[in-house]
Amino acid sequence: MMTEPFLKWAGGKRWLVQNYSHLFPENWTRYIEPFLGGGAIFFWLRPKLAILSDKNTELINAYRSIKNHPEVIDAELQRLHRTHSAEQYYRIRDKQEGTTLERAVRFIYLNRTCFNGLYRENHNGLFNVPIGVKTLVAFPKEYLIGVAALLKNAALATTDFETTINRAGKGDFVFVDPPYTVMHNSNNFIKYNAALFSWQDQIRLATTVRRAISRGASIMVTNADHSCIRELYSDVGHMYSVDRTSVLAGRAIHRRRTTELVVTSY
């Protein structure tokens, strides 16, 4: 049974596991994800062993804090749920300092109550998304304890994707979901990343993926369904054009059906 991710995340892959679960490999021992984000695939697969990483320090701190202190995080979110307001939202958004636990609570609170569940930073690296319409801050009883149990045997790191993928070898399944340099013939997606994932990063990623495959790892890459991406991974394995609904638009009327590319080595 799938455990729902505790974060909403632009570019998240809940739709992928709901509609294309047959594309995932059947046999593997350890799960590796170098662009963790909301972790939809991790929560769906529920691996017994995992390496999870992301360059977003606050994101990994939130995962690590839930892993080690789920009851404390839950109690603080329950408190913020009772006092949620626009004034509280902007006061917490503007607060930058705090302990690791305080920062984790802030990160999760803002994710659950900001506009469209969007993570966006300004040029100074400060979270700047306005308040949204959602008012549910707290999680169901025992939910975060369940998340902590799932994370028990997962190694968490704030690091570059290459460092993480370089650890992959025979018996590992690596799910690779980078920020998209292009998105369906436009560059709109890059607006949501403080440090843009450049085309040179895409090339470096493809090279790193090939090395992991040569060591025996099973790899799935998701990316923009674009000719330049297809060319970049032309010798890797199988390619699938998968259909989904774009959810980055603020209003549902502006959301559209589009495709993404899935590349598998197996």
C-alpha positions in Angstrom: 0.0 0.0 0.0 1.4 3.4 -1.0 2.2 5.8 1.8 1.4 9.4 0.7 4.4 11.7 0.7 4.3 14.4 3.4 5.3 17.1 1.0 3.7 18.6 -2.1 6.3 19.2 -4.7 6.4 20.8 -8.2 7.3 18.1 -10.7 6.3 15.3 -8.2 5.8 11.8 -9.6 2.6 10.6 -7.9 1.0 10.4 -11.3 3.8 8.2 -12.6 3.3 5.5 -10.0 -0.5 5.7 -10.3 -0.5 5.3 -14.1 2.8 3.7 -15.1 3.8 1.3 -12.4 4.6 -1.4 -15.0 7.6 0.6 -16.1 9.5 0.0 -12.8 11.9 -2.9 -12.4 10.7 -6.0 -10.4 14.0 -7.1 -8.9 16.4 -4.9 -6.9 17.9 -4.8 -3.5 18.6 -1.1 -2.7 16.8 2.1 -3.9 18.7 5.2 -4.7 17.2 8.7 -5.5 19.5 11.7 -6.0 16.8 14.3 -6.6 14.5 13.5 -3.7 11.9 16.3 -3.7 8.6 15.0 -2.5 9.8 11.4 -2.7 6.7 9.9 -4.3 8.5 6.9 -5.8 10.3 6.2 -2.5 6.9 6.2 -0.6 5.3 4.0 -3.2 8.2 1.4 -3.4 8.7 1.4 0.4 12.3 0.0 0.1 14.0 -1.8 2.9 17.3 0.0 2.1 17.7 3.4 0.4 20.0 6.3 -0.3 18.1 9.5 -0.6 19.7 12.9 -1.4 19.0 16.3 -2.7 20.9 19.6 -2.9 18.1 21.4 -1.0 19.5 21.6 2.6 16.1 22.5 4.1 14.4 19.6 2.4 16.8 17.0 3.6 16.7 18.5 7.1 12.9 18.0 7.1 13.2 14.4 6.2 16.0 13.8 8.7 14.0 15.6 11.5 10.9 13.4 10.8 13.1 10.3 10.8 14.5 11.1 14.2 11.8 13.1 15.9 8.4 12.4 14.4 6.5 13.1 17.6 8.1 16.5 18.2 7.4 17.6 14.6 3.8 16.3 14.9 3.1 18.2 18.1 4.5 21.5 16.6 2.4 21.1 13.5 -0.7 20.4 15.6 0.0 23.7 17.4 0.5 25.7 14.2 -2.7 24.2 12.8 -4.7 25.6 15.7 -3.3 29.1 15.2 -2.9 29.2 11.4 -3.5 32.6 9.8 -2.1 34.9 7.2 -0.2 36.9 9.9 1.3 33.7 11.3 2.2 32.4 7.8 4.2 35.5 6.8 5.8 35.8 10.2 7.1 32.2 9.9 8.0 32.6 6.3 10.2 35.6 7.2 12.0 33.8 10.0 15.3 32.5 8.8 17.1 31.3 11.9 16.3 28.4 14.2 17.3 24.9 15.4 17.2 22.0 13.0 13.8 21.0 14.4 12.4 24.5 14.2 13.6 24.8 10.5 12.0 21.5 9.7 8.6 22.5 11.2 8.9 25.8 9.3 9.6 24.0 6.0 6.7 21.6 6.4 4.3 24.3 7.6 5.1 26.6 4.6 4.8 23.6 2.2 1.4 22.7 3.4 0.0 26.3 3.4 1.8 28.1 0.6 0.3 28.8 -2.8 0.0 25.6 -4.8 2.5 23.7 -2.6 5.3 25.4 -4.6 8.9 25.7 -3.4 10.5 28.8 -4.8 13.4 31.0 -3.7 14.3 34.5 -4.7 17.8 35.5 -5.9 18.9 35.7 -2.2 17.9 32.1 -1.6 14.9 33.1 0.5 11.6 31.3 0.3 9.1 33.8 -1.2 5.9 32.0 -2.1 2.7 33.7 -0.9 0.1 32.1 1.3 -2.3 29.7 -0.4 -5.9 28.6 0.2 -5.1 25.3 2.0 -5.5 25.5 5.8 -4.7 21.9 6.8 -1.4 22.0 8.7 -1.6 18.9 10.9 -1.2 15.3 9.6 -3.5 12.4 10.6 -2.6 10.7 13.9 0.4 8.4 13.7 1.1 9.3 10.1 4.5 10.9 10.8 5.5 8.0 13.0 4.8 5.8 9.9 7.0 8.0 7.8 9.8 7.8 10.3 9.6 4.0 10.3 9.8 4.0 6.5 12.9 6.3 6.7 14.6 4.2 9.4 16.9 2.4 6.9 17.3 5.3 4.5 20.6 7.2 4.4 19.9 10.9 3.9 22.4 13.4 2.4 22.6 16.9 1.1 24.9 16.4 -1.9 25.3 16.7 -5.7 23.6 14.0 -7.8 26.9 12.7 -9.1 28.1 11.8 -5.6 24.9 9.8 -4.9 24.7 8.0 -8.3 28.4 7.0 -8.1 27.5 4.8 -5.1 25.1 2.7 -7.3 26.1 -0.8 -8.5 24.7 -4.2 -9.1 21.4 -4.8 -7.3 20.6 -1.1 -7.0 17.6 0.7 -8.6 18.3 4.4 -9.2 15.3 6.7 -9.9 16.6 9.9 -11.5 14.2 12.9 -11.8 16.2 16.0 -12.4 15.0 19.6 -12.7 14.0 20.0 -16.4 16.2 22.3 -18.5 13.3 22.4 -21.0 9.7 21.7 -20.4 7.6 20.8 -23.4 9.2 23.3 -25.8 9.5 26.1 -23.2 11.8 27.0 -20.2 9.0 27.7 -17.7 10.1 25.0 -15.3 13.4 26.6 -14.5 11.7 29.5 -12.8 11.1 27.3 -9.8 14.8 26.6 -9.1 17.1 29.0 -7.3 20.2 27.4 -8.9 19.3 26.5 -12.5 20.0 23.0 -13.6 21.9 23.8 -16.8 22.4 21.9 -20.0 25.9 21.1 -18.9 24.4 19.5 -15.8 22.1 17.4 -18.0 25.1 16.2 -19.9 27.0 15.4 -16.7 24.0 13.6 -15.4 23.7 11.4 -18.5 27.4 10.5 -18.3 27.0 9.6 -14.6 23.9 7.5 -15.4 25.9 5.6 -18.1 28.7 4.8 -15.6 26.2 3.5 -13.1 24.6 1.2 -15.7 28.1 -0.1 -16.6 28.5 -1.1 -12.9 25.2 -3.1 -13.1 22.7 -0.7 -11.6 19.1 -0.5 -13.0 18.3 3.1 -13.9 15.0 5.0 -14.6 15.3 8.6 -15.8 12.4 11.0 -16.2 12.8 14.2 -18.1 11.2 16.6 -20.6 9.9 14.8 -23.7 12.1 16.8 -26.0 14.3 15.9 -28.9 17.5 17.1 -27.2 16.8 14.8 -24.2 16.0 11.9 -26.5 19.3 12.4 -28.3 21.2 12.7 -25.0 19.9 9.2 -23.8 19.7 7.6 -27.2 22.1 4.8 -26.3 20.9 4.1 -22.8 17.9 1.8 -23.2 14.2 2.0 -23.7 12.3 5.3 -24.1 8.6 5.9 -23.2 6.5 9.0 -23.9 4.1 9.1 -20.9 1.0 11.3 -20.6 0.2 13.5 -17.6 -1.5 16.7 -16.6 0.6 19.7 -16.0 -0.1 21.0 -12.5 2.2 24.1 -12.3 -0.5 26.5 -13.4 -2.2 28.2 -10.5 -5.7 27.7 -11.8 -7.0 24.3 -12.9 -8.5 25.8 -16.1 -4.9 26.5 -17.3 -3.6 23.0 -16.6 -3.2 20.8 -19.7 -2.4 17.3 -20.8 1.3 16.9 -21.8 4.0 14.3 -22.1 7.2 13.5 -20.3 10.0 11.1 -21.2 10.9 8.0 -19.3 14.2 6.2 -20.0 15.0 2.8 -18.6 18.2 0.8 -18.8 16.5 -2.6 -18.2 
